[in-house]
Structure formats: C-alpha cells, structure tokens
C-alpha cells in the first residue's frame, strides 16, 4: 500500500489544481514503474 495525495482536495485556481493532478499522476506512474522493476 502506498498513499498518494488526494488531488480532489486541491485548492486554488484551475492551473494550480491541474498541476496537482499532474503531480499525483506522475507519482503514481513512477510508483508503478518501480513495482514492475522490483517484482517482475
């Protein structure tokens, strides 16, 4: 289990909110890649 920030809780203008969603997306992608390397 790995905890990620909840982008739905982001506060700010449209640009700031989209930035948070992108950061979380990228963190999830990096985590999945690491899982693949570690366990596949």
Secondary structure as the mmCIF struct_conf table of DSSP 4:
data_model
#
loop_
_struct_conf.conf_type_id
_struct_conf.id
_struct_conf.beg_label_comp_id
_struct_conf.beg_label_asym_id
_struct_conf.beg_label_seq_id
_struct_conf.end_label_comp_id
_struct_conf.end_label_asym_id
_struct_conf.end_label_seq_id
HELX_RH_3T_P HELX_RH_3T_P1 UNK A 7 UNK A 9
BEND BEND1 UNK A 12 UNK A 13
HELX_RH_AL_P HELX_RH_AL_P1 UNK A 14 UNK A 39
#
